[in-house]
Amino acid sequence: MRSGDAGDPIGSTTPNVARMYDFYLGGKDHFAADREAARRVLELAPFTPLLAAQNRGFLRRSVRLLSSRGVRQFLDLGAGLPTRGNVHEVARDADPGARVVYLDCDPVVVAHGRALLTSGDGLVEMTDVDMRDPERILGDAVVRRVIDFERPVGLLMNSVLHCLTDDEDPYGIVATLLEALVPGSYLAISHTTGNDGLTSAVGAIYDNATTGMTYRSPEKIEKFFTGTELLDPGVVPLAAWRPDLVPVPRGGAERRAREKAAAGKWDLDRYYLCGVGRKPSAVPE
């Protein structure tokens, strides 16, 4: 998601966090500006690829959980590019007829995403919508064509709400989206928290990309789940979900060991938290 006005142009010369995320995961869908910014982050936090893998693992785990509970359509605001192992592949492993819409407000990311999607059946789409405008999300032609709002929806907001400042009313945005979903729908969130020297320094790099960073406490993150039943384990460090990390590449064990050693110097539990909530199927009397 972009910072500044919704109409600001974005191109390949401005670092983009979604594409930087792809770089951390070992992908190829990014530009030189993204790699330069990502490498600056890695100088400060060499364990960032490990955190990215954990975050992607949480996303896959959430989709599998929701699929096991009968959810067959997903609205994804912020997981990045629909590369290998993303929402549509996991959801369609459970049901080939699963429906997925990815949203982003960066036209370059959307163009990338559409080129990567190969289902061709109209059930997996990507569209250009800014999450700051939930009414437009709900009225978007692609969203309305693919998502049936009369049936449960998995609303996925993976590592994206930190892009919104408190002045942009993130709680109101989430509440508006949840209100449109029928009982039995789910909300899945991962979010950065903490704000010390390391996170501030990393945030300064992201501020020069297409998004900023807003750090919230676990208690504030739980507020996003108002009106839902927060499922076990609730808002916890991502590591507590034992995410299915991507395999260590050949010759990469030593690099992974260095990442873990560097991560051990910081209280990383403070930086990435997650939660999954279910919209109750009936209002308690």
C-alpha positions as CSV (number, residue, x, y, z in Angstrom):
1,M,0.0,0.0,0.0
2,R,1.3,3.4,-0.8
3,S,2.0,6.3,1.5
4,G,0.8,9.8,0.8
5,D,-2.2,10.7,-1.4
6,A,-4.1,7.9,-3.0
7,G,-3.4,9.3,-6.4
8,D,0.4,9.5,-6.1
9,P,2.1,7.8,-9.1
10,I,4.1,4.7,-8.4
11,G,6.6,3.0,-10.7
12,S,9.6,0.8,-10.9
13,T,12.0,3.4,-9.6
14,T,10.2,3.7,-6.2
15,P,10.9,0.9,-3.8
16,N,7.8,-1.1,-3.0
17,V,7.4,-3.2,0.1
18,A,5.4,-6.0,-1.7
19,R,8.2,-6.4,-4.2
20,M,10.9,-6.2,-1.4
21,Y,9.0,-9.0,0.4
22,D,9.3,-11.0,-2.8
23,F,13.1,-10.4,-2.7
24,Y,13.3,-11.6,0.9
25,L,11.5,-14.8,-0.1
26,G,13.9,-15.5,-2.9
27,G,11.5,-14.5,-5.7
28,K,12.2,-12.7,-8.9
29,D,9.4,-10.2,-9.2
30,H,11.1,-7.0,-8.1
31,F,13.2,-4.2,-9.5
32,A,16.6,-2.7,-8.8
33,A,15.1,-0.1,-6.5
34,D,13.4,-2.8,-4.5
35,R,16.6,-4.8,-4.1
36,E,18.6,-1.7,-3.1
37,A,16.1,-0.9,-0.3
38,A,15.8,-4.5,0.8
39,R,19.6,-4.8,1.1
40,R,19.7,-1.7,3.3
41,V,17.1,-3.5,5.5
42,L,19.2,-6.6,5.6
43,E,22.3,-4.7,6.8
44,L,20.3,-3.7,9.9
45,A,18.3,-6.8,10.2
46,P,19.8,-9.8,8.4
47,F,17.1,-12.1,9.8
48,T,14.4,-10.3,7.8
49,P,14.1,-13.2,5.3
50,L,13.4,-15.5,8.3
51,L,10.6,-13.2,9.5
52,A,9.2,-13.0,6.0
53,A,9.1,-16.8,5.7
54,Q,7.4,-16.9,9.1
55,N,4.8,-14.4,8.0
56,R,4.1,-16.2,4.8
57,G,3.9,-19.4,6.8
58,F,1.3,-17.8,9.0
59,L,-0.7,-16.8,5.9
60,R,-0.7,-20.3,4.5
61,R,-1.6,-21.7,8.0
62,S,-4.5,-19.3,8.3
63,V,-5.9,-20.2,4.8
64,R,-5.6,-23.9,5.6
65,L,-7.4,-23.3,9.0
66,L,-10.2,-21.3,7.3
67,S,-10.5,-23.9,4.5
68,S,-10.9,-26.7,7.1
69,R,-13.8,-24.7,8.5
70,G,-15.6,-24.5,5.2
71,V,-14.5,-21.1,3.9
72,R,-14.2,-21.2,0.2
73,Q,-13.6,-17.5,-0.7
74,F,-10.8,-15.1,0.4
75,L,-10.4,-11.4,0.1
76,D,-6.7,-10.7,0.5
77,L,-5.5,-7.1,1.4
78,G,-1.8,-7.0,1.6
79,A,0.0,-10.4,1.3
80,G,2.1,-9.1,-1.6
81,L,2.5,-10.7,-5.0
82,P,0.5,-13.9,-5.7
83,T,3.7,-15.9,-6.0
84,R,4.3,-19.6,-5.3
85,G,2.6,-20.9,-2.2
86,N,0.2,-17.9,-1.8
87,V,-3.5,-17.8,-1.0
88,H,-5.0,-19.1,-4.2
89,E,-2.8,-22.2,-4.4
90,V,-3.4,-23.1,-0.7
91,A,-7.1,-22.5,-0.9
92,R,-7.5,-24.4,-4.2
93,D,-5.6,-27.4,-2.8
94,A,-8.6,-27.7,-0.4
95,D,-11.2,-26.9,-3.1
96,P,-10.5,-26.3,-6.8
97,G,-13.5,-24.0,-6.9
98,A,-12.2,-21.7,-4.1
99,R,-12.4,-18.0,-5.0
100,V,-9.7,-15.5,-4.2
101,V,-9.3,-11.7,-4.9
102,Y,-6.0,-10.0,-4.2
103,L,-6.0,-6.3,-3.7
104,D,-3.3,-3.7,-3.9
105,C,-3.2,0.0,-4.7
106,D,0.2,-0.1,-6.5
107,P,-0.6,-0.5,-10.3
108,V,2.8,-2.1,-10.9
109,V,2.2,-4.7,-8.3
110,V,-1.3,-5.3,-9.7
111,A,0.1,-5.7,-13.2
112,H,2.7,-8.1,-11.9
113,G,0.1,-10.0,-10.0
114,R,-2.2,-10.4,-13.0
115,A,0.6,-11.7,-15.1
116,L,1.5,-14.3,-12.4
117,L,-2.1,-15.6,-12.1
118,T,-2.7,-18.4,-14.5
119,S,-6.0,-20.0,-13.4
120,G,-7.9,-18.4,-16.3
121,D,-11.3,-19.5,-14.8
122,G,-12.3,-16.1,-13.4
123,L,-12.2,-17.4,-9.8
124,V,-8.8,-15.9,-8.9
125,E,-8.3,-12.2,-9.6
126,M,-6.2,-9.2,-8.6
127,T,-7.6,-5.6,-8.6
128,D,-6.3,-2.1,-7.9
129,V,-8.1,-0.8,-4.8
130,D,-6.7,1.2,-1.8
131,M,-7.6,-0.3,1.5
132,R,-8.2,3.2,2.8
133,D,-11.5,3.2,0.9
134,P,-13.4,0.2,2.2
135,E,-16.6,1.2,0.5
136,R,-14.8,1.1,-2.8
137,I,-13.4,-2.3,-2.0
138,L,-16.9,-3.6,-1.3
139,G,-18.2,-2.1,-4.5
140,D,-15.3,-2.9,-6.8
141,A,-16.5,-4.7,-9.9
142,V,-13.9,-7.5,-9.7
143,V,-14.6,-8.1,-6.0
144,R,-18.4,-8.2,-6.5
145,R,-18.0,-10.6,-9.5
146,V,-15.8,-13.1,-7.7
147,I,-16.8,-12.8,-4.0
148,D,-20.3,-13.8,-2.9
149,F,-21.0,-11.7,0.2
150,E,-24.0,-13.9,1.1
151,R,-21.5,-16.6,2.0
152,P,-18.6,-16.7,4.6
153,V,-15.4,-14.9,3.5
154,G,-11.9,-15.1,4.8
155,L,-10.7,-11.5,5.2
156,L,-6.9,-11.6,5.1
157,M,-4.9,-8.6,6.3
158,N,-1.4,-10.0,6.5
159,S,1.3,-7.5,7.4
160,V,-0.6,-4.6,6.0
161,L,-2.4,-2.7,8.7
162,H,0.8,-1.2,9.9
163,C,0.7,0.8,6.7
164,L,-2.2,2.9,8.2
165,T,-1.6,5.6,10.8
166,D,-4.1,6.1,13.6
167,D,-5.3,9.3,11.8
168,E,-6.4,7.1,8.9
169,D,-8.9,5.2,11.2
170,P,-7.6,1.7,10.6
171,Y,-10.1,0.3,13.2
172,G,-13.0,1.9,11.3
173,I,-11.8,0.5,8.0
174,V,-11.6,-3.0,9.4
175,A,-15.0,-2.6,11.1
176,T,-16.6,-1.5,7.8
177,L,-15.3,-4.5,6.0
178,L,-16.3,-6.9,8.8
179,E,-19.8,-5.4,8.9
180,A,-20.3,-6.4,5.2
181,L,-19.4,-10.1,5.9
182,V,-21.9,-12.6,7.0
183,P,-21.6,-14.6,10.2
184,G,-19.2,-17.4,9.9
185,S,-16.6,-15.2,8.1
186,Y,-13.1,-14.9,9.5
187,L,-10.5,-12.2,9.9
188,A,-6.8,-13.0,9.9
189,I,-4.2,-10.4,10.7
190,S,-0.5,-10.2,11.2
191,H,1.0,-6.9,12.4
192,T,4.3,-5.3,13.4
193,T,4.6,-4.1,17.0
194,G,7.3,-2.5,19.2
195,N,9.2,0.6,18.4
196,D,12.8,0.6,19.5
197,G,16.1,1.6,17.7
198,L,16.1,-1.4,15.3
199,T,12.4,-1.1,14.2
200,S,12.7,2.7,13.9
201,A,15.7,2.4,11.7
202,V,14.1,-0.3,9.5
203,G,10.9,1.8,9.4
204,A,12.9,4.8,8.1
205,I,13.9,2.7,5.1
206,Y,10.3,1.6,4.5
207,D,9.2,5.3,4.8
208,N,11.2,6.0,1.6
209,A,9.4,3.1,-0.1
210,T,5.7,3.0,-0.9
211,T,4.6,2.5,2.7
212,G,5.3,3.6,6.2
213,M,5.3,1.7,9.4
214,T,3.0,2.2,12.4
215,Y,3.8,0.1,15.4
216,R,1.0,-1.0,17.7
217,S,0.9,-2.9,21.0
218,P,-0.6,-6.4,21.1
219,E,-3.6,-4.9,23.0
220,K,-4.2,-2.4,20.2
221,I,-3.9,-5.2,17.6
222,E,-6.5,-7.2,19.5
223,K,-8.9,-4.2,19.0
224,F,-9.0,-5.0,15.3
225,F,-10.9,-8.2,16.2
226,T,-13.8,-6.3,18.0
227,G,-17.0,-8.2,17.0
228,T,-15.2,-11.5,16.4
229,E,-14.4,-14.5,18.5
230,L,-10.6,-14.5,18.7
231,L,-9.5,-18.1,18.1
232,D,-6.7,-19.9,19.9
233,P,-3.9,-19.0,20.1
234,G,-5.1,-15.4,19.6
235,V,-2.7,-12.5,19.2
236,V,0.7,-14.2,19.7
237,P,4.2,-14.0,18.2
238,L,4.2,-15.7,14.8
239,A,6.7,-18.3,16.0
240,A,4.0,-19.6,18.3
241,W,2.1,-20.8,15.2
242,R,5.1,-23.0,14.2
243,P,4.9,-21.8,10.6
244,D,5.9,-24.0,7.8
245,L,9.1,-22.2,6.8
246,V,10.3,-22.4,3.2
247,P,13.0,-25.2,2.8
248,V,16.6,-24.1,3.4
249,P,18.2,-23.9,-0.1
250,R,21.3,-26.0,-0.8
251,G,24.3,-24.4,0.9
252,G,21.9,-22.1,2.8
253,A,22.1,-23.7,6.2
254,E,25.0,-21.6,7.3
255,R,23.1,-18.4,6.2
256,R,20.0,-19.5,8.1
257,A,22.2,-20.1,11.2
258,R,23.5,-16.5,10.9
259,E,20.0,-15.2,10.6
260,K,18.9,-17.0,13.7
261,A,21.9,-15.9,15.6
262,A,21.3,-12.3,14.7
263,A,17.6,-12.6,15.5
264,G,18.5,-13.9,19.0
265,K,20.0,-10.5,19.8
266,W,16.6,-8.9,19.5
267,D,13.2,-9.4,21.2
268,L,11.7,-10.4,17.9
269,D,8.5,-11.6,19.5
270,R,7.6,-7.9,19.7
271,Y,7.8,-7.3,16.0
272,Y,5.4,-9.7,14.3
273,L,2.2,-10.9,15.9
274,C,-0.8,-12.6,14.4
275,G,-4.4,-13.4,15.2
276,V,-7.5,-15.1,13.6
277,G,-11.0,-14.2,14.6
278,R,-14.4,-15.7,13.6
279,K,-17.5,-13.6,13.2
280,P,-20.0,-15.3,15.5
281,S,-22.7,-17.3,13.7
282,A,-25.4,-15.9,16.0
283,V,-25.7,-12.9,18.3
284,P,-25.7,-14.1,22.0
285,E,-28.9,-13.4,23.8
